[in-house]
């Protein structure tokens, strides 16, 4: 079996534990605990207010609203990793970059990218959706969503002007060369239920998440 290439960026972040299935489960549990610690006090306050003074219903409802909004804000943060960035003014460069990206993926992935701007990629850790500045991983028995934000060529002076296809291709190649390293280098922006993430995604991008969920649930996620 060929040796796995390790992303050079991993060495710069030597203090981070290399991500594997066990690490993902730990991160998922941690995000759940954080959400619980944020939500439960508001729900508890609402229940206490109603028990002590039923006339405090408006305040209790405000507490419940806060308990609902906080997870939604976290999910919005996760959905933002897939939002498209600024486009290259040169339309020809943008078109060429999309064409080169198409050479890296199959027909179904090209068609999905044309409709949603996202690329579906199976991996050893699960099923990925790759965008211009981040990616979402479906992992675990229930396909929990892990949203990663990562900069493209941060040290390159023209990184912010790269066409969308080049940005996605850059991340896709990094993901294929070292999937665990990719998840280690990227910043985890959100981990939670995929239905909550879907609610916060742009409508035109939701079919990509639906396709990833279908692929994951059907058990067709395979190693590259």
N, C-alpha and C positions, 0 to 999 in steps of 0.2 A: 504494500500500500504506500502511495506517495506521501511524503511529508507535507503537512499542512503549512501553507504560507502564513506567516504572522505579520499583521499590519505593523509598519514601523511606528505608527502613532501610539501603539500599545505601550511601548517602552517609555514614552514620555509621561504616561499616566501609570507609573509603576505601583502607585499606592492603591489602585483599584483592583479588586478581586476579579479575576477573569470569569466572565459570565458563562454558566452552564445551566442545565435544567434545574439543579438544586438551588443555584443562585437566583434563578428566575422565580422559583416558588417562594424563596425567602423575601424577595422584593415585593412579590404580590401580596404576601401576608402583611408586610410592613405598610404598604399602601392602604390595605383594608383597615388596619389598626388606626392609621392616621385619620382616615375618613370617619371611623367610629368615634374617635376622641373629639372630632370636630362637630359631629352631628348629635350624639347622645346628650350632651349638656343642654342644647336647645330644646330637644324633645322633652327632657326631664324638667326643664324650666316651664315649658308649656303645660305639662301635666300637673306640676305643683301649683301653678297659678290657677288652673281650673279647679283644683281641689280646695284651695284656700279661698278663692274669690271668683265665682263664676262670671262676675261682671268684668273680669279682666280678659274676657274672650278676645278682644282685638289684639292685646299684647301677646296672648298665647298663640294666636294665628300668625303673628309676626315672627315668633320664635320658630314655628313650624316651617314658615317660608324660608327662614335662614337655613334651617336644617336641610331643606330641599335644594336651595341654591348652591350651597357649598360644593356638593359633589358635581353639580352641573358645571361649575366654574373649573373644577379640576378636569372634567371631561372636555371642556372647551380648550383648555390648555393642551390636552392631548391631540385634539382635532387640528390644532394650529400647526402641528408639525407637517401636515400634508397640504397646507395651503400653498398655492403657487406663488412664487416670488416674482419680482419684476422681470419682464421679458426683455430680451435683447432687441434694441431698436431695429437692427438689421434683420428683416424678415427672411432673407435668404439664408443667413446663418442659423436662424431658428429652425428653418425647414431642413437644412442639412443635418443639424444635430438630431432631430427627430428621426431622420432616415438612418443615421448611424446607430441610434439606439435600437431601431427596429431590427438591425442585423444581429443584435445580441439576444433577442428573445424570439419566441415562436409566434405563430400566426394569432393564436388566441390572445396572447399577451399584448401584441401590437394593436389588435382591435380594441381591447379593453383600455389601453393607454390612449388611443384616439378618442374614446368616449369620455374618459374620466381624468386623464392626465396622470394616472398612477400605473405602476407596473407590478403585477402579481408574480411573486417568486417563491417557489417551495424551498425549504431548507431543513436542516437537521433539527433545529429547535422548534420548527413549526412552519407556518405560512406567513410570508411577508408581503406587505404592500409598500412599495418604495415611491417616494415623491421627490421633489426638488431639494428639499432641505431636511428630510427626515424619513422615518419609516415606522410602520406599525407591524408588530409581530403578534400572531395568534398562537398561544402556547397553553399547554395543560389540558386536562380532561374536558374542560368546558370552553376551551379556546379563549381564555382571558386575553384581553388586549394590552399590549405593552407598547407605548408610544415613545419613540426615540427622536430627539432633535440632534442633528449633526451638521456642522458647517462643511462646505465643499471647498477644498483647497484654500483653507483659511490664510495660509502664508503666501499665496499667490496674489500679486498686486491687482490682477484683473478678475479675481474670483467672483466678485459681485456682478460682473457683466457676462458671465457664462450663459449661453442659451440653456433653456430648460432641459433639452435632451441630453446635453453634455453633463449637466448637474446630476440627472438621474443615472446616466451611464456610469459616472464616477462612483456614485454610491453603490450601484448594482455590482460593479466589478469588485469593490472593496468587500461587499457582503459575500460574494462568491468565493473570494480568496481566503477570507478568515471570518466566518460568521460569528463565532464567539468573540473575536477581537472587535468586530464591528459593534456588537452589543455592549462591549466593555468601554469602548471609546465614546460612543454616543451617550448623550444625557437623557436619562429616563424622565419624561415629562408627565406621564400619567400611566397608571396601571389599574384596570378595572373592567367592569362588564362591557362587552362589545356592543350591547344594545344602547348603553349610555353614550358610548363614543359615537355610534351611528347617528344619534339624535343631534349631535353637535357638528357633524360633518356637513359640508356643502351638498346640496341635493344632487348635483351632477357627479359627485364623487361616491355617493352611497352604493351605486351598482358595483364598484370595485370592492368595497368591503363585503357586499353580499356574495360576490364571486369567491372572495377569500374564505368566507365562512362556509360556503358550500364545499369548497375544496378541502378545507380542514375537517369538516364534519363527515365528509365521505371517506376520510382516511387516506386521501391521495397525496398528502404532503410527504415528499421523499427527499433524500439527500441529493445534493447536486452531483 
